[in-house]
Amino acid sequence: MSEALDRDRLKSFAVRLMAVYGDATLVQMIDLGARTGLTGVLAEAPGTVADLAGRAGLQPRYVQEWLGAMVTGGVVAHDAGVFTLPPEHAACLVGDSFYNTSAMARAIANGNQHNDVLAEAFRQGGGIAYGDQPGDIVGLLDAMGRARYDTFLVDSYLAVDAQLVRALADGADVCDVGCGAGHATNLIAQAFPASSVVGVDRNPDALDAARAEAASMGLTNVRYEVADAADLEAGALDVVTAFDVIHDLSHPRETLRAIAGALRPGGTFLLYDAAAPSDLDAQAELPWATMMYGISVNACLTNALAGGEDAEGWGPMYPRAGVEEALVAAGFELAGVHPVKGDPMNALYVARR
């Protein structure tokens, strides 16, 4: 059998795998840098191993090895024993910029902690609900979107539809479905004080965080309830939003039908969610496709499949055409599909009741 192998192809793939394993290890190092504060210390000012270890309060030998990985991985620069994090790299790893994607490293590192349980789900079915996944899932999901919402939510995402903005400004009954820690919900309430906003989620811990932030922002027009779309009163809402959540649900089509039923005639649903090409070969051209499929297996899809044998579960690579079809089937009229600033993996779907 070995004689039938294409040796050049074999060697090429073996080399590629070493690079893949190296990048996977680099993800862990990025996460460790965030967890220990070492990346932040390095972003503040260059330093030697001893200097950086002292400033971070860490053991020098570990710092030295971590720096070795970060230098050979192309993240950190060095010259004569002094290590520097270029400002362009720092913007992607620390701070409040939407370019900071270090939460992705945490998400991938978390997923690697339950491979044994996932392997059993592959064999037996079922899944791992977010509440049973390792790490601070509430904080992680919040961190993955917070800076992007701060930068784009009001002036870009909501602004894609003039009718939506007018309704919010005039005073609308609004519900944010699957609100999590509520940062986007609170930003909507802050930007549109005439509107009455409710955030619903099944995670009480997430809602505690949402309420605490709302109080710190001095908001009086927002509240939070442990609920989901199925609990919404029929015909009681003018606006419903769902940010990066429908693809995580066990029964996304049922949720869309419930949202449609909760809206008054002419009401608007703003959906921020998956928008992949339908063709797998076209997906392979996307630089983030492998990462998103992997995160889906580790987090999104397995959360959805924990909902029972009839769970559908879309995952973050669900095709745009499928989302559009599901919206129409739920009773919506599609008013537009727009790109998402700062997030090329998803789209903004505007749908009317």
Secondary structure, DSSP 8 states (H G I E B T S, - for coil): -GGGS-HHHHHHHHHHHHHHHHHHHHHHHHHHHHHHSHHHHHHH--B-HHHHHHHHT--HHHHHHHHHHHHHTTSSEEETTEEE--HHHHHHHSSS-TT--HHHHHHHHHHGGGHHHHHHHHHH-----GGGSSS-HHHHHHHHHHHHHHHHIIIIIGGG-HHHHHHHHH--EEEEET-TT-HHHHHHHHH-TTSEEEEEES-HHHHHHHHHHHHHTT-SSEEEEE--GGGS-TT-EEEEEEES-GGGSS-HHHHHHHHHHHEEEEEEEEEEEE-B-SSHHHHTTSTTHHHHHHHIIIIIHHHHHTT-TT-----TT-BHHHHHHHHHHTT-EEEEEEE-TT-TTEEEEEEE-
